[in-house]
Amino acid sequence: MSIPMRCPNCGKRAFDASGFHKADEPVEISLKCPQCGRFVKVPIAQHMCLPKRKGGKRVHIMNT
């Protein structure tokens, strides 16, 4: 299960994590955000994940 993690700078999706770190010291990832282009440090923690999207994986078909 992929957990989308947000950028602390712009708040948009920066990367996906496979799970949360459950030790005393949190794991922190340094990366260049693909959305805002800045180098950021993102802790792999519950408060940094994006909320689930409403509607799930439904595909909306528009008639034209």
A tleap script that builds the chain and sets N, CA, C and O, in Angstrom:
source leaprc.protein.ff14SB
mol = sequence {
  NMET SER ILE PRO MET ARG CYS PRO ASN CYS
  GLY LYS ARG ALA PHE ASP ALA SER GLY PHE
  HIE LYS ALA ASP GLU PRO VAL GLU ILE SER
  LEU LYS CYS PRO GLN CYS GLY ARG PHE VAL
  LYS VAL PRO ILE ALA GLN HIE MET CYS LEU
  PRO LYS ARG LYS GLY GLY LYS ARG VAL HIE
  ILE MET ASN CTHR
}
set mol.1.N position { 0.840 -1.175 0.000 }
set mol.1.CA position { 0.000 0.000 0.000 }
set mol.1.C position { 0.889 1.243 0.000 }
set mol.1.O position { 1.751 1.388 0.867 }
set mol.2.N position { 0.689 2.117 -0.941 }
set mol.2.CA position { 1.468 3.344 -1.033 }
set mol.2.C position { 0.787 4.452 -0.240 }
set mol.2.O position { -0.424 4.652 -0.334 }
set mol.3.N position { 1.582 5.158 0.534 }
set mol.3.CA position { 1.074 6.273 1.325 }
set mol.3.C position { 1.655 7.548 0.734 }
set mol.3.O position { 2.868 7.747 0.795 }
set mol.4.N position { 0.818 8.424 0.160 }
set mol.4.CA position { 1.347 9.659 -0.426 }
set mol.4.C position { 1.804 10.629 0.661 }
set mol.4.O position { 1.047 10.940 1.581 }
set mol.5.N position { 3.044 11.103 0.551 }
set mol.5.CA position { 3.606 12.030 1.529 }
set mol.5.C position { 3.633 13.428 0.920 }
set mol.5.O position { 3.913 13.595 -0.267 }
set mol.6.N position { 3.338 14.431 1.751 }
set mol.6.CA position { 3.265 15.795 1.238 }
set mol.6.C position { 4.540 16.572 1.506 }
set mol.6.O position { 5.276 16.286 2.450 }
set mol.7.N position { 4.784 17.553 0.663 }
set mol.7.CA position { 5.930 18.439 0.794 }
set mol.7.C position { 5.632 19.449 1.901 }
set mol.7.O position { 4.548 20.033 1.913 }
set mol.8.N position { 6.570 19.673 2.837 }
set mol.8.CA position { 6.318 20.658 3.895 }
set mol.8.C position { 6.325 22.098 3.382 }
set mol.8.O position { 5.866 23.005 4.076 }
set mol.9.N position { 6.840 22.309 2.178 }
set mol.9.CA position { 6.899 23.661 1.608 }
set mol.9.C position { 5.605 24.017 0.874 }
set mol.9.O position { 4.970 25.022 1.192 }
set mol.10.N position { 5.211 23.198 -0.107 }
set mol.10.CA position { 4.042 23.537 -0.927 }
set mol.10.C position { 2.787 22.762 -0.532 }
set mol.10.O position { 1.685 23.158 -0.914 }
set mol.11.N position { 2.923 21.666 0.224 }
set mol.11.CA position { 1.767 20.894 0.667 }
set mol.11.C position { 1.260 19.895 -0.352 }
set mol.11.O position { 0.277 19.203 -0.088 }
set mol.12.N position { 1.901 19.796 -1.513 }
set mol.12.CA position { 1.476 18.855 -2.545 }
set mol.12.C position { 2.230 17.546 -2.402 }
set mol.12.O position { 3.161 17.445 -1.604 }
set mol.13.N position { 1.828 16.541 -3.176 }
set mol.13.CA position { 2.432 15.214 -3.109 }
set mol.13.C position { 3.883 15.265 -3.558 }
set mol.13.O position { 4.190 15.742 -4.650 }
set mol.14.N position { 4.776 14.768 -2.704 }
set mol.14.CA position { 6.206 14.762 -3.014 }
set mol.14.C position { 6.689 13.357 -3.391 }
set mol.14.O position { 7.488 13.204 -4.315 }
set mol.15.N position { 6.207 12.331 -2.680 }
set mol.15.CA position { 6.608 10.950 -2.956 }
set mol.15.C position { 5.658 10.014 -2.231 }
set mol.15.O position { 4.805 10.463 -1.465 }
set mol.16.N position { 5.801 8.717 -2.466 }
set mol.16.CA position { 5.002 7.699 -1.788 }
set mol.16.C position { 5.896 6.910 -0.846 }
set mol.16.O position { 7.050 6.621 -1.163 }
set mol.17.N position { 5.354 6.566 0.310 }
set mol.17.CA position { 6.070 5.739 1.287 }
set mol.17.C position { 5.328 4.411 1.425 }
set mol.17.O position { 4.125 4.333 1.176 }
set mol.18.N position { 6.050 3.380 1.820 }
set mol.18.CA position { 5.417 2.070 1.975 }
set mol.18.C position { 4.844 1.876 3.375 }
set mol.18.O position { 4.014 0.992 3.582 }
set mol.19.N position { 5.276 2.690 4.337 }
set mol.19.CA position { 4.774 2.580 5.701 }
set mol.19.C position { 5.380 3.657 6.573 }
set mol.19.O position { 6.214 4.439 6.115 }
set mol.20.N position { 4.965 3.703 7.830 }
set mol.20.CA position { 5.465 4.697 8.770 }
set mol.20.C position { 6.553 4.090 9.647 }
set mol.20.O position { 6.541 2.893 9.935 }
set mol.21.N position { 7.484 4.925 10.064 }
set mol.21.CA position { 8.578 4.496 10.931 }
set mol.21.C position { 8.063 4.434 12.364 }
set mol.21.O position { 7.414 5.375 12.823 }
set mol.22.N position { 8.339 3.344 13.079 }
set mol.22.CA position { 7.792 3.156 14.413 }
set mol.22.C position { 8.869 3.093 15.495 }
set mol.22.O position { 8.708 2.365 16.474 }
set mol.23.N position { 9.950 3.831 15.341 }
set mol.23.CA position { 11.018 3.841 16.346 }
set mol.23.C position { 11.027 5.184 17.067 }
set mol.23.O position { 10.224 6.067 16.764 }
set mol.24.N position { 11.942 5.329 18.024 }
set mol.24.CA position { 12.042 6.570 18.786 }
set mol.24.C position { 12.496 7.737 17.910 }
set mol.24.O position { 11.981 8.848 18.033 }
set mol.25.N position { 13.455 7.482 17.033 }
set mol.25.CA position { 13.961 8.519 16.136 }
set mol.25.C position { 13.246 8.428 14.790 }
set mol.25.O position { 13.316 7.386 14.140 }
set mol.26.N position { 12.565 9.479 14.355 }
set mol.26.CA position { 11.879 9.406 13.062 }
set mol.26.C position { 12.861 9.439 11.890 }
set mol.26.O position { 13.904 10.091 11.958 }
set mol.27.N position { 12.519 8.736 10.827 }
set mol.27.CA position { 13.315 8.748 9.609 }
set mol.27.C position { 12.923 9.987 8.818 }
set mol.27.O position { 11.740 10.299 8.686 }
set mol.28.N position { 13.914 10.687 8.296 }
set mol.28.CA position { 13.658 11.905 7.542 }
set mol.28.C position { 14.301 11.771 6.165 }
set mol.28.O position { 15.483 11.443 6.052 }
set mol.29.N position { 13.519 12.026 5.123 }
set mol.29.CA position { 13.984 11.911 3.745 }
set mol.29.C position { 14.274 13.307 3.206 }
set mol.29.O position { 13.445 14.207 3.337 }
set mol.30.N position { 15.442 13.492 2.600 }
set mol.30.CA position { 15.773 14.749 1.924 }
set mol.30.C position { 15.636 14.526 0.434 }
set mol.30.O position { 16.213 13.586 -0.113 }
set mol.31.N position { 14.875 15.383 -0.229 }
set mol.31.CA position { 14.663 15.236 -1.654 }
set mol.31.C position { 14.251 16.563 -2.275 }
set mol.31.O position { 13.888 17.512 -1.580 }
set mol.32.N position { 14.317 16.603 -3.592 }
set mol.32.CA position { 13.849 17.770 -4.323 }
set mol.32.C position { 12.390 17.514 -4.676 }
set mol.32.O position { 12.075 16.542 -5.363 }
set mol.33.N position { 11.505 18.379 -4.211 }
set mol.33.CA position { 10.075 18.205 -4.451 }
set mol.33.C position { 9.785 18.314 -5.949 }
set mol.33.O position { 10.207 19.277 -6.589 }
set mol.34.N position { 9.068 17.338 -6.516 }
set mol.34.CA position { 8.754 17.408 -7.944 }
set mol.34.C position { 7.720 18.493 -8.266 }
set mol.34.O position { 7.563 18.865 -9.429 }
set mol.35.N position { 7.024 18.998 -7.264 }
set mol.35.CA position { 5.998 20.010 -7.487 }
set mol.35.C position { 6.561 21.429 -7.440 }
set mol.35.O position { 6.355 22.211 -8.368 }
set mol.36.N position { 7.277 21.767 -6.353 }
set mol.36.CA position { 7.775 23.141 -6.187 }
set mol.36.C position { 9.252 23.291 -6.547 }
set mol.36.O position { 9.730 24.415 -6.703 }
set mol.37.N position { 9.990 22.176 -6.684 }
set mol.37.CA position { 11.378 22.237 -7.107 }
set mol.37.C position { 12.367 22.618 -6.017 }
set mol.37.O position { 13.534 22.863 -6.320 }
set mol.38.N position { 11.942 22.674 -4.762 }
set mol.38.CA position { 12.848 23.018 -3.661 }
set mol.38.C position { 13.317 21.750 -2.954 }
set mol.38.O position { 12.620 20.736 -2.950 }
set mol.39.N position { 14.511 21.819 -2.352 }
set mol.39.CA position { 15.007 20.715 -1.547 }
set mol.39.C position { 14.362 20.790 -0.175 }
set mol.39.O position { 14.426 21.823 0.492 }
set mol.40.N position { 13.740 19.694 0.248 }
set mol.40.CA position { 13.013 19.659 1.519 }
set mol.40.C position { 13.380 18.394 2.295 }
set mol.40.O position { 13.860 17.422 1.712 }
set mol.41.N position { 13.155 18.411 3.596 }
set mol.41.CA position { 13.312 17.248 4.460 }
set mol.41.C position { 11.925 16.861 4.952 }
set mol.41.O position { 11.241 17.654 5.599 }
set mol.42.N position { 11.517 15.631 4.639 }
set mol.42.CA position { 10.183 15.154 4.981 }
set mol.42.C position { 10.306 14.000 5.965 }
set mol.42.O position { 10.889 12.971 5.623 }
set mol.43.N position { 9.772 14.140 7.184 }
set mol.43.CA position { 9.785 13.010 8.116 }
set mol.43.C position { 8.726 11.980 7.710 }
set mol.43.O position { 7.621 12.337 7.301 }
set mol.44.N position { 9.084 10.698 7.830 }
set mol.44.CA position { 8.133 9.633 7.520 }
set mol.44.C position { 7.271 9.443 8.762 }
set mol.44.O position { 7.542 8.580 9.596 }
set mol.45.N position { 6.226 10.264 8.871 }
set mol.45.CA position { 5.350 10.255 10.036 }
set mol.45.C position { 3.909 10.466 9.595 }
set mol.45.O position { 3.652 10.965 8.500 }
set mol.46.N position { 2.980 10.086 10.446 }
set mol.46.CA position { 1.548 10.157 10.153 }
set mol.46.C position { 1.099 11.572 9.793 }
set mol.46.O position { 0.268 11.736 8.899 }
set mol.47.N position { 1.622 12.591 10.460 }
set mol.47.CA position { 1.154 13.962 10.224 }
set mol.47.C position { 1.610 14.524 8.875 }
set mol.47.O position { 1.135 15.584 8.466 }
set mol.48.N position { 2.514 13.842 8.179 }
set mol.48.CA position { 3.002 14.327 6.890 }
set mol.48.C position { 2.332 13.643 5.694 }
set mol.48.O position { 2.678 13.940 4.550 }
set mol.49.N position { 1.386 12.737 5.935 }
set mol.49.CA position { 0.743 12.073 4.806 }
set mol.49.C position { -0.447 12.899 4.322 }
set mol.49.O position { -1.050 13.657 5.082 }
set mol.50.N position { -0.764 12.736 3.053 }
set mol.50.CA position { -1.902 13.435 2.463 }
set mol.50.C position { -3.192 12.717 2.853 }
set mol.50.O position { -3.186 11.499 3.034 }
set mol.51.N position { -4.291 13.448 2.984 }
set mol.51.CA position { -5.568 12.785 3.282 }
set mol.51.C position { -6.049 11.974 2.079 }
set mol.51.O position { -5.670 12.256 0.943 }
set mol.52.N position { -6.882 10.970 2.335 }
set mol.52.CA position { -7.403 10.156 1.245 }
set mol.52.C position { -8.340 10.995 0.391 }
set mol.52.O position { -9.057 11.858 0.897 }
set mol.53.N position { -8.326 10.732 -0.898 }
set mol.53.CA position { -9.173 11.472 -1.828 }
set mol.53.C position { -10.601 10.960 -1.759 }
set mol.53.O position { -10.832 9.765 -1.573 }
set mol.54.N position { -11.537 11.847 -1.907 }
set mol.54.CA position { -12.937 11.443 -1.952 }
set mol.54.C position { -13.230 10.869 -3.326 }
set mol.54.O position { -12.714 11.361 -4.330 }
set mol.55.N position { -14.049 9.843 -3.377 }
set mol.55.CA position { -14.430 9.255 -4.652 }
set mol.55.C position { -13.623 8.032 -5.020 }
set mol.55.O position { -14.009 7.302 -5.933 }
set mol.56.N position { -12.523 7.782 -4.350 }
set mol.56.CA position { -11.720 6.596 -4.613 }
set mol.56.C position { -11.134 6.570 -6.007 }
set mol.56.O position { -10.638 7.583 -6.499 }
set mol.57.N position { -11.191 5.402 -6.648 }
set mol.57.CA position { -10.569 5.230 -7.955 }
set mol.57.C position { -11.620 5.206 -9.070 }
set mol.57.O position { -11.388 4.609 -10.121 }
set mol.58.N position { -12.748 5.835 -8.855 }
set mol.58.CA position { -13.782 5.869 -9.885 }
set mol.58.C position { -13.334 6.693 -11.074 }
set mol.58.O position { -12.662 7.714 -10.925 }
set mol.59.N position { -13.711 6.242 -12.242 }
set mol.59.CA position { -13.417 6.975 -13.468 }
set mol.59.C position { -14.680 7.689 -13.893 }
set mol.59.O position { -15.723 7.056 -14.054 }
set mol.60.N position { -14.607 8.985 -14.076 }
set mol.60.CA position { -15.764 9.760 -14.518 }
set mol.60.C position { -15.752 9.852 -16.036 }
set mol.60.O position { -14.761 10.285 -16.623 }
set mol.61.N position { -16.836 9.453 -16.669 }
set mol.61.CA position { -16.957 9.505 -18.115 }
set mol.61.C position { -17.848 10.685 -18.472 }
set mol.61.O position { -18.978 10.799 -17.998 }
set mol.62.N position { -17.319 11.548 -19.309 }
set mol.62.CA position { -18.084 12.720 -19.723 }
set mol.62.C position { -18.595 12.495 -21.141 }
set mol.62.O position { -17.824 12.164 -22.041 }
set mol.63.N position { -19.886 12.675 -21.333 }
set mol.63.CA position { -20.468 12.567 -22.671 }
set mol.63.C position { -20.357 13.908 -23.380 }
set mol.63.O position { -20.718 14.945 -22.822 }
set mol.64.N position { -19.860 13.884 -24.606 }
set mol.64.CA position { -19.749 15.129 -25.376 }
set mol.64.C position { -20.631 15.106 -26.583 }
set mol.64.O position { -20.662 16.074 -27.344 }
savepdb mol mol.pdb
quit
